[in-house]
Amino acid sequence: MSYKPRILWVGEATYLNTGYAVYGRELLNRLYKTNKYSIGELACIPDKDAKVFMADGSHKSISLIKSGDYVITHTGQSRKVIKTYKRKYSGTTVNVLREFLRCNTITTTDNHPLLVIKKDDAHPNKDRKINRLAKPQWVNAIDVKCGDYVCYASPKRDVFPTINKIDMCGLSVELDDNFALFAGWFLAEGYIVKTRSHGTHGFGICGSLKELNILKKIQKYLSSNFNIDINIKERSSIGVYDCKKLDKQFARFLYTLFGLSSKDKFVHEIFWKAPKDFILKMIAAFFEGDGWIAKNRNSIIASTVSKELAFNICRLLLYHNIRCSINIKNQKPKFRTYVLSINGLDAKLISQYFINKKHKTFKEVAGEYTITQDNLLFSRVIQKHNKKFNDYVYNLAVETDESYICNDFVVHNCYGGVDDHRRHNLPWIYYANVPYKDDKQALEEYYSNPINEFGDWMFNDVCLDFEPDIVISITDPWMHEYQFSSPYRPLYKMVVMPTIDSAPQQPQWMSMYMEADRIATYSSYGKRILEEHGNGNIEVFDILRPGYDINAFYPIPNKQELRKQLRAPTNNNDVIFGTVMRNQKRKLFDDLFIAFRLFLDQHPEYAANTLLYCHTSFPDQGWDIPRLLKEHKLANKVLFTYVCRKCHNILPSFFNDVVRICPFCGDRMHMSNTHMGATNEQLGKIYNLFDFYVQYSTAEGLGIPAVEAAACSIPILEVDYSAMEDVVRCLNGVPIPVKRLYREVETHMYRAYPDNNFLAEQFYKCRNMGGVELTKWKHKTLEGATKYFNWDDVSAKWINMIDSLKINQSVWKTTKPFIYQPNININQDLPNHIFIEQAIYNITGKNDLFYRYIGSRILRDLNYGARIKGFGGINYSTESFFAQRMKFQPYTKKDVIDDLKIINDKNNKYEYMRMMKYQGKYNPVFNVKNAKR
């Protein structure tokens, strides 16, 4: 049997749906099917406002949580957050809706695990309760199905120590029955008196004639305990009685505990520490004040316009084993009401504390959820949908449990983890980068340095186990720099494919690319830049453009029918120029609007039936879209995409504010954005609304929307700079010339400003184009997309590049381990360059380091007497991703020696482990032992 070269792919886990992950999955599947290679892979919330259940009972936005905070986990325990994550994510997100707390959904990346009991394991009975012994499992959001049961966990009883009084705002209040009655009634019928001149300075409560006895009890309580005398007055003749008192201190106390007005009310987190009896009596008073007994429903029901109050009450009841549910009455935000229901015997338990309302015939009823033996609550998934996302996502690393409660769903931190079940679906060897949740020593090492997220801490152990002939990385340079400085670098071939979107590239990156055994690019522009700036030292092997989703992006012949289906406000003879670009600084919306306005003014005969369509967002990181529309007088000429947050339909529309009413379901629609965007299938329909596509930006690494539009047979116009200059020619489009280049201070790279006048002329030429000519252009566009952007062809090119490498099958076993005893006694009076040359040889034994970028970097820093101390040591560029978090520090010859000792110690450690392996004495780390093989 012939030898199979061993390929190690290092990057984002190929079961994800990010750009890098999709590329890896499509390629590795095809490489694997050839049966020519042995393949290994080292796999390196959602909504920033998603609320995480904190250990003090509060709920905090996930984006605001810091290391050291404490959260509630799926075990109901309080655990410490040991690391927070914020990273850019471009891919699919999943939104899950369940029966219980159905007004609170969760949106997460497709690979984020939720705690679930699968439908087939649940076996619900006639009362809709599932098997209490069913075993929950961590399931990735993309694999959760309607009918599965997702989890909510309440804190354990010992998390919150019991208190019997509240000391706040200068007052000390006993948690007795009287305060429970007053607090619950205030939540239902109370308010704070606040004015601009005096601020919070009074409070009031009210009730009906039938509730007058309760008001008198409250009157007596306030008088005897706080010396607050209130008068009960009838409000005109409508049978409502009101009590109001101007007492600034007590009003501030109530404001702190319960909020200001009906829409802003809440229950302070301190009440998690209150005795159970107090909480039940307080909530009973709330239900009696703002609710009713529904005899035919066997329930007690209350309503509030405050979402936070509704959830606070529901969570407190669940903590005390009282089942409660929340539904929404009237979906329109202005009139939305949250209806709380307690059913059956739980309703009987609460209603026993009612003063006036009595009902004794409550019976057990079917519920919306089941509480298992572990005190976990499971509720059935009733709706799930996927959507496109391109923005920052958030995650937490939590000690011991590695889980937390987000938007009342139990989620798990699992980023390429050893316990991620999806790895078993991969046919090749899979090494997890994230340590096992119970391996405290490994977790401490992993979290000690941010570059470990990209695989640095695990790479050498994986190499020692897998013994790769070839290592492949297509990620950003700062994500794979460590692979070029590994002690095992002489034993494997290095293949990289960086994204090149501008010039000049950073010097360290160019030095790194020169050391690669093979280098490829996404575009011919990238190839040209690397070869020109590499001064003959870089030869790009091939251009390996990605493919596109053929199931979502294809021509739809009947545009008029499609426009009717999507309710686009267009006429049959309207011509649409479209673009799909995020609202960012480098996307030139202002220039696009200028060119379009110029075309309309110069050719009024086409003004009435020519539109611009911008699939973008506002507000976002870039342009003030409403202002641009007003300045350029284009409010009735530019269409945008709105997406409904409830029914998820899309609607092409002229700008109608950031939020508008959905014509399909009456809920709110937002402009499509990275948090709530169109799916691939919907985006394919949007492309098919266009007659022509325009990509107008200062630079692109590839610009995949132009490819997707071309796959829908939409002719392309694109700026003639960066990767766009390659893409537009592949797609037989019109290159828009650059008017001038400017240099960006943040990156020192050149960006392009295109010629607006030229684009205006192209608008006219496109409008004036005959049917036969346009049909030919469309055909050539689709032909270009099919020819240059398909996964089968790019995989064949990868195979050709891999096979061109000369592999030494025995290099790992025949190369003697290089273990070097350092000599740190170097004459520090030597000139800097001689000192560094001797130090490198004496400490590492590797003369070549002096002539590589590391040597020149050390010499530069020593000459300056200062360096940027980064997370990756001297291997990392000062202008890399990590440089955004670095500061200059003094740099001396002693620091040079210390840096070189670190390099040598690392080399000796792993070379010694290699020697032990071949002597049969090697003990792999946990992630390597537990690799999926």
N, C-alpha and C positions, 0 to 999 in steps of 0.2 A: 504494500500500500504506500503510495507516494506521500511525502511530507506535506502537511497543511500549515502554511504560514499562520502564526498566531497574531491576531489583530486585537489590540486593546483600544476600545472607543471610550473616550473620557469626555463627559458632558452631561447635560440635563437628561434625566431618566427618559428613556425612549418610550415609556408608556404615557408620558405627558403630552399636551397638545400645544406647547410653545413652538416657536419657529425652529429653534435648534433641535428640539425633541422630535418634531415631525420629520425633519430632514434625516436625523439619525435613524428613526424607525423605518422610513421608506428605504433608505440605503442598506441598513444592516439586514433587513428581511430579504432583500435581493441578493446580498453577498452570501447569506446563510444558505439560500436555496441552491446556490451553485455547488455546494458541498466541497469547495476548494479551500476553505479557510476555517480555522478554529477561532471563534469570536468570544471575546470577553468585554464586559461593559462595567465601568466605574461610574455610577450615577451620582452625580453631584446634586386673610382673611377678607380677600373679600372686601369687602366694603370697609373703608377706613373708619366709618362711623358705626360699624357693628359693635354691639354692646357686650362686654365681657363681665361675667358675674365675679365681683371682687370678694375677698374674704371678710370685708367689713359690712357686707350686705348691699353695697352700692353697685351700680352698673356703669362701667367706664368704656368710652370708645377705644377700640383696639389700637388705634393709632397713637393714643395718648399714654398707653401703658409703658412703664419703664422696668428695667431689670431691678429686682429687689421688691417689686410689688407682690402681693399675695392674691391668688385667685382660688375659686372653688373648682375642684376637678370632678371627674365622673365618679370618683369614690365618695364624694361628698366632703372630702377633706380640704383643709386650707394648705396650699402649696406655694412655694416661692417661684416667681418668674426669674429664670436665670439667663434668659437671652430673648431679645425682641428682634424680629426680622421685618425689613421693608425691602422689597425688591421689585424690579420692573417685570411685568408679566404680560405676554402677548399670546393669547390663546383662548380656550373655552372656559367659561364659568358656568356653574350650575346653580339654579334657584330652586329651593325645595319648600313646598307648602304642605302642612299637615292639618289634621282635624283640630287638634288641641292648639290653642293660641294661634289660630289661623291668620290673625292679623299681624303675626310676626314670622317672617320667612327668613331664610338664610341664603346668602349668595356667596359661593366659595369657588376656588379653583377646582377643576375637575378631579384632581388627585387628592383632595383633602378628605381624610377619613372621618365619617360620622359613625356614632355608635348605633347599631341597627339590629333588629331582629327581622330576618328575612320572612317574607310572606309564607313560604313553604314550611317554615319552622314555627310559625305563630299559632296555627290551628285555633282561630277565634271561635268562641261558642256562640250560641244564639243571642247572648247579651253583648256580643261584640268584644268580649274580653279574651285576651290571648292567654296562652299557656304560661303560667307564672314561672314554670321551670325552664322555659325556652332560653337558650344561651345566646346573649347578644354578641355581636362581632363587629370589628371595625371594617367598614365598607367605604370605598372611595365614592365621593359624591356622584361621579359619572355613572356608577353602577347601582345606585339606589333607584328602586323602581316604585311606581305607584302601587300601593298595596303593602309595601314594606312598612315596618314600624320603627320610627326614629325616637331617640331618647332625650329626656330632660332629667337632670339630677338635682335633688334638693340637698342642702348642706346637712352634715351629720349633726346630731343634737349637741355634741360637745364643742362645735366650732364657735358658737356664740355663748359666752358665759351669761347667765341670767342676772338681770338687774331688777331692782324694785322701785327705783326712782330715777328721774332724769334731772340732771343739773345742766342748765343751758340758759344763756342770755340773762344771767344773774338770778334765775329762779330755780328752785328745787321742788319738783313735783312728784308726789307719790303715784305709782302706777296702780291705783285702786279702781274699784268699780265705777266710782263717780267720774274719774278722769277718763275711763274707757268710754262711758256714755257721752261725755262732752266731746272727746276727740273724734269718735265715730260720727256724731251729729254734725260737728264742724266740717268734716270731710264731705258730708252729704249736703248740708244746708248753710255752711258758714262762708264768710268772706272777710278780706282784709280791707280796711279803709285806708286809702293812700292818696295823697295829693302832692302836687309838684312843690308846694311851699313847705309842707310839713313832713313829707315822706310817709313812711309806715307809722301811723299814729293811732290806729283804732281797729276794732273788729266787730263783727256782727254775725248773728245767726237768725234763722227764721223757721217757721213751722205753721201748720194749718190749725184750725180750731180743734180738730181731733188730737192734735199733737201738743196742745197747750200744757197738758200735765208734764210732758217731757221738758218743755221750755222752763217750767217752774222748778223742776228738779235741777236743771243746769243753773238757773238763777240762784238757787239756794247754795249750790256747790261753790260757785264763784264768789259769793258773798262771804261764806264761812271760811274758805281756804285762802283767798287772795284779797279780801276786802274790796272786791269789785262789785259794785251795785249796779245792776242793769234793770232798765224798765222795759216791760213787755208792752209793745204798742201794736194796735191793729193798723194794718196798712190799708187806708181808706175803707172800703166796704166789701172787699173781695175775699174776706175770710182768711187772710194771711197775717200772721203776727211776726213782728220783727223786734229783735233786741240788738241795740248798738251801743258800744261803749268806746270812748276815746281814752285808751290806755296804751301809751307807746311801748313800754317794756313788755307787756303781755302780748301785744300785737306782734312785736318782733319775735317773741317766743313761738307764737303760732305760725308766723310766716316761715321761720326756720324749720319747723317740724312738718308743715303741711302745704306750704306754697302760698301764692298770692290770690289767684282767682280760679274760677272753675276750670279753665283750660290748662292752668299751670299746676294744679294740685298734685301732690305726691305723698308718700309715707316715708319719713326719714329712716335711713338705714339703722338707726339706733333701736328701732322697734323689733329688729331681729333678736335682740337680747331680752325683750319683754317676756313675761310668763305667758304660757299658752292660754290660760284662762282670761288674762287681760286682752290678748289679741282677739280671741273669739268674741268677747263682749264688745270690743271696739268695732269690729267688722259687722257684728249684728246690729249695732246702732247705725252704722252706715247704710246697711241694707234696709233697715226700718225707715230711715230718713229719706233715702233716695230710691227705694225699691218697692216691690209688691210681691205677694204670694200668688203664683200661678197654679191654681188648684188643678186644672186640667193637665198641666205639664208636670205636676208633682215636684215643683221647683220653687225657690225664691230667687228673684231677679232684681238687679239694680243696674242703673245706667250712669255713665259719666262721660263728659266730653274730653276728659284728660286720659290719654293713652298711658302715660306713666303711672297715674293712680290706679288704673285698671290692672296693670301688670304687677304693681307693688302688692295690691290686695290678693291677687291670684297666687303670687309666689309665696306670700306669707301663709295663706291657707294651705298650700301644698306642703310647706315646711311642717305644718301641724297636722298633716294627714287628712286634710279636708279637700275633697275634689271640687275644682272650680273650673269653669271654661269661660272664654271670651269670644264674642262675635261682634261684628261691625254692623251698625244700623246706619244706612245712608252712606254710600261710598264717596260722595262729594266732600272734599276736605273741609269746606266751610261749615258743613252741617253734620260732620261725622260724629257718631256716638258709639261708645264702647259698652256693650251689654254683658254683664257678668251673670252667670247662672250657677247656682248650687242645687244639686238634684238629690232626690231620694232621702235616705237616712242622714246624709250629710246636711241637707237642708233642715231636717228636723233638729239636728244638733245645734245649728246656729239659731234657728227660730225660737228655741226655748228661752233665749235671752231677750226676745222682743218684749216690749212693755205693753203695747197696744194690740199689735197684730198677732193673732193666734191661729194655728192650724195644726191638727194632730194626726192627719191621715197620710203622712208621707210614707212612701214605700221605695224599696231599692229599685233602681232603674239601670238600663244599659248606659254606659259612659263612652266618652270619646277617647279614653285611654285606659291602660292597665298599669298598676304599680306592682313590680315584681318583688321577689324575695329580697333583693339587694336595695330596695327602696328607690329603684329607678322607674321612671314613668315613661311608657312607650305609647306613641300615638301614630295612627295610620297616615301615610303619605297620600295626599289626594291630588297633588299636582306637582310636576317637575318640568322645567324647561332649561335649555342651554342657550347661551348667547356669546357673541364675540366680545373680547375684552382686551384692552391695551392700556394698562396703567399700573400703578403700584398696588401690590398686595401685601398683606400683613400676616404675621404668624408669631406664636409665642413658644418658647421652650420652657417647660415647667418641670421642676425637679420631681423625681420619683414617678409620677403618674403620666407625664407628658400629655396631659389633656386639660381642657378648660371648657367652660360653658359660654357659648357665644350666641346672642340672639335667642337664648333659651334652647339651643341645640348643643348636645355634647359633641365636641370635635377633638381631634387628636393632632398633635404636631408630628407630621411624618413627611420629611423631604428627602426622598431617596433612601428611606430607612431600611434597616435589616429586617424589620417586621412588616414590611409592606407586602401584602399578599399578591399584588399585581406582578411582582417579579416572577412568580411561578408561571405566568403566561408567556414569558420570553423563552425562546428555544435555545439561547446561548447562555454562557456563564454570566452571572450578574453579581457584582460586588456592590453592596450598599455603602454609601459615604457617611450617612448619619449613624451614630452609635446606637446600640440597643439601649432602651430607656432605663434599664436597671444597672447598666454598667457605669457607675459613678466616676470611676477613674477616666474612662474613655470620654465621658461627657465633659469632664473638666478640661481635658486636653482639647477636645473639639471646640469648645467655646472660648478657649484662650486666645484664639487668633481668627479674625474674620476670613482670611484666605482659605481656612479649612472648609468653608462652605463650598469651595470650588474643587475640593479633593486633595489639597496639599498634604494633609495629615495622614491620609490613607494610601496615597499613590504608590509610595515605595513598597509598602507591605503587599499591595496588590501585584505590583510588578514582580516581586520576589516569588509570589505564589504562581502567577500566570506565566511568567517568563515570556513576555511579548517579543515578537520579532518587529512589530510595527505598532506605534502609538499614534492615534489619530485624534485631532481636536479641531473643531470648526467654530470655537467660541471666541469671545473677545480676548485680546492679547493678555490683559491682566488676569484672565481666568486660567491661562495655561502657561504663564511664564515659568512656573516652578518645574514644569516637565522638561525644560531645557537645562536645568541645573541639578537634576537628580543624580545621585551617585551612580545610578544604573544607566545614565544616558549613553555611555559607549556601547551598551549591549542591545539597544533597540534603535530602529529607524524612526525618525520623527516626521510626521506628515501633518501640515496645518493648512487651513483655509480661512484666512482672516477676511473680515468685511472692510472694504476700502471705499470710503465715501468722499474723501477729499485728499488734498495734498498740501504740504508735505507730511509724511508720516513721522511719528516720533522716532528719534535716533535709536533708542534702545530696541524698539520694535523692529526696525530695519536690521539691526545687528542680530536679533533673534531669528528673523526670517532667513538671514544668510546661513545660519547654522542648521536650518531644516534640511532633511534629506529629500523631501518633496514638498512643494508648495503649490497650491491651486487658489483660484479666486472665483468670486461669484460673477464677475463681469470682465469684459475686455478692458474696461477702464482700469479696474484694479490691477490687471496684468501689466498694463502699460506703466502705471505709476510705480509699481514695485520694481519693474525691470529698469526703468529710467533712473529712479532714485537709488537703486542698488548698485549703480556704477559697474554693471557687468557681473556683480557677485550674486545676483538672484535671477534664477531662470524659472519662470512659472510653467509648470508642467501642462496645465490645462485649465479651461474655464468650466466650472461645474455649477451651472445655474439650477436652481430648484424647480420642481414641478408645481402644479396647482391642483386644486380639488375638482376633478372632472365631474363629480356628482352634484356640485353646486354651481359651477360656472360654465355655462353653455348658452348658445344663442336661443332666444325665444322668438319665433318668427312673427307672431301677431302682436306688435307693439301697442296697437290701439286697444285691443282686448285687455292687455296687461295694464295699461293706464287706467282703464275703467275698473278693473279688479282692485287696484291699489287706491282708487279714488283720487288720482292725481288731478289737480286743477288745470288741465291742459285741453287744448283743442286738437282736433285730428291732424291739422297741418302744422302744429308747433314743432320746432326743431330745438332739441335740448343739447347744450354743451355741459358735460358733467365732470365732476372731480370727486375723488374720495381721499380726503387728507385730514389728519388730526389738526385741530386748531393750535398750532405751535408757532414759535417765532420763525422757524426756517420754512414754514409753508406760506407762500406769498399770496395770501388772500387779498391784501390791499392792491397789489399789482395786478392780480387777476381781475378784480373789479374795475380797475382803471382801464385795462385793455378792453373789457367787455363794454364799458360805458363809451369808450372811444369808437368802437364798432357801431353801437346803436346810433350815436350822433352822426357818424359819417354815412351811414346807410339806413335812413329812416324807413325805407321801403320794407326792411326786414324786422324793424323794431317790434311790430305788433305780434309777431308769431315766432320770436326767438327767445329762449329762456336759458338761464344758467342754473345748474343744479349742484349744490355743495353738500355732500354727505359729510358733515362735520359737526362740531359741538360748540356750544356757548352756554355758560362761561367755561373757559378752560385755561390753558397755559399761554395762550397767544393773543389773538386779535379781538377787539371789541366789535363783534359782527354787527349789532344793531347800529352802531355809530357809522361803520363803513357803508352800510346800506343807505343810511340817511345822507351821508356826505356825497355819495356817488349817485343818489337818486335811483336806487335799484330795488326798493322795497317790494315792488310788484313784478320784478323780473328775475328774482333768485328763489329757487325752491330749496327746501331743507327736508330732512327726514325726522319725523317724530315717532317715538316708540312708546307704546302703552305699557305701564308698569304692571297692569293686571292681566289683560288679555294678550299682551305682547304682539299685537298687530302693529304694522308700520303704516305711516301716512305721509306721503309727499305733500308738502304744504309751503306756502309763502310764510315768511317769518311771522309768527303769531305768539310772541313772547317766549320765554324759556319753557313755560308750562302752559298747556292748553287742554281742553276737554276732549276725550277720546270719542269719536263718533260711533265707534263700534260697541263700547260698553259703558260709556259715561264716566270712566275714571280719568286719572290724570295722564297726560302724555308729556314726555320730555323730549328735547332734541337728542338725537342719538349721540351717545357718548361712551367713554370707556367703561363706565359702570353699568350702563344699560344700553346695549347696542343691538344692532341687527344680527341675526344668525347668518351663517354662510349662505344658506338657501335664500334668505331674504335679501342679502346683499347681491346675490346673483340676479334677482329681479330688479333691484335698483339699477345695476349696470345696464340691464336691458331696456330701461326707460330712456337711456341716453342715445343720442345719435352720434356724438363724438366725445372722446375722453381727453381731458387736459391734466397733465401732471406739472405743477408749477411750484417749484421749491428751490431753495439755494443749493441743496445737495441731497443725495440718496445713496444708501448702501446697495439698494437694488430697486425698491419702489414696486412691491408686489401688486398694488392695486391696478397699475397699468397692465400687468400681465393678466390679471383676473378679468379686466375689462376686455382685453383682446380675445380672451377665451370665449367671451360672449359676442365676438365679432363686431366690436365697437372700435372704429378707427382712432388712432392715438396721436396726440400732439404732446411733446415732452421737451423739457429744457435740455439743451445740448451740453450737459456738464455732469461730471461724476458718473455713477453707474447708469444714470438716465441716458447718457449718450450711447451706451451699448444697447440698453433695452429698447429704445425707440427705433433703432435700426433693425434689431431682430424682429420687431413687430411691424416693420415696413411703415412706420409712422413718419410724422413731420418733426424734425428737430427744430427747436426754437433757439435761435442764436443767443449767446451771452453778450449782454451790453457791457458789463464790467465785472471784475472780480474784486472782492474785498477780503481782508484777513481778519479772522475772528480771534479776539484777544484771549478767549478762554482756552482755545485749542491750538492757536497759531496755524490753523489751516485756512486755506482759501475757500470762500463760498461764492456763489454766482448770483448776479442780478440779471435776469433775462430781458430781452427787447420787447417791451409792451406794444410798441407800434407794429412789430412783426406779427405778434399774436393777433392783434386787431385785424390785420390784413388776412390772416388765416381764417378767422371767423367768417369773413366775407367770402373767401374762396370756397370754404366748406358749404356755406349757404347757397352758393351759386353753382354748386357741382351738379352735374347731370346724373340721372339715375343709373345709367350704365357704368359710368366712371366710379360712382360711389359703391356700386355692387362689387366691382373689381377690387376696390380698396378694402372693403369688408372681408372679402375672400382672402386677400393677401394678409390681412391682420390676423385672422384666425389661423391661417397657414403658418405664420411666424410663431404664434403661441404654441401650436402643436409641435413644431419642429424644434424649437430651442428650449422649451420649458416642459419637459416630460420626464418622469422618474425613471423610466426604463433606459432612456438614452444616457442620462447622467450616471446611472449605476454602471453602465457599460464602460463609461470613461473612468470611473473610479477603479473598476477592475483592471483596466489597462494601466493605470498609474501604479496601483499596488503591485501588479505583476512585473513592473519594470524595475522594482527594487531587488537588489541581490541580497539574498537572505543567507546568513551563516547559521545553519541548523543547530550547531553545537556551541555557539558563542557563550551562552550562559554557563555551561558546564566546563568549558575548556579555558576560559579567561580566568587567570588567577586573581583571587580577591586582593584589592589594593588597600592594605591597612598601613597607615603611615604614622610614625611617631613624630609629633611636632617638636620643633626647636624654636622657642620663643625668644631666644637671646639674640636680638638683632640690634646692631649699632644704630641708635636713634639720632646720631649726629649726621647720618648720611643724608644727602639730598633726597627729596621726596620720591622722585621716580626710581632711584636706585634702592631706597629703603623698601618701597612697595614690591619691587621685583624680587629682592632677597626674602622679604617676608612671605610672599606667596609661595616661593619654593621651599623655604625652611619649615613653614607651618602646614602647607597642604601637599607639597610634593608635586603639584600640578603646574608646571611652567606655563601651559597654554592659557591659564586664567589671566595672566598679565596682558596678553594680546587680545583678549576678548573684552566685551563691553564692561564686565565687572571690574577688570583692571583699570580701564580708563575712568570709570565712575569713581573708584576709590581714589585715584590720583587727583581727579578734579575736586572731590570733596576735601581731600587733605590740603590741597593748594588753597582752597577757599577758607579752610578752617571751620567749615560748617557743613551740615548735611540735613536732608529731610529724613528723619527717623520714621520709617513706615512700619506697617504691620508685617510686611514680607521681607524686611531687612534690605540688604543691598541688591537683591535680585529685582527689585521693583522700581519702575520708572517714576520719576518725580511728577510726571504728568499722566500717570495712570489713574484708574478709578479711585485708588486708595489715596492719591495725593490730595483729594478734596478734604481729607481728614488728618493731614500731617502738618507738622511745624518744624522749622529749622532748629537744630541743636548743634552745639560745638562738636568738632570732630578733630581728634588728635591721633598721633601714631599709636597710642595705647588702644584707641578705639579700632584702628586698623587691625591690630593683633587680635583683639577680642572677636571681631567679625570673622577673621580667617580661622580662628579656633572653632567657631560655630560650624563653619563649612566643613572643616576636617573632622570634627566630632560626629557630625551627621554621616559623613562618608564612612568613617570607621565603624559606626554602629551598624549600618546596613550591609557593609561588606562582611563584617563578622557574622551577621545573621545568615548571609548567603553561604559562608563557609560552614556554619553549623547545619544548614539545610542539607548540604551534600554529605555531611557526616551522620545524618539521621537524627540530629539533636534539635531540630528547629520546632518551635511551638508557635504557630501562627496566631495573630490577634483574632479577637472574637468575630469581627466582620468578615475576615477571610475564612475562618473555620465554617462560618454559617452562610457562605456564598451559595446562591442558587446555582447548582451545577447540572 
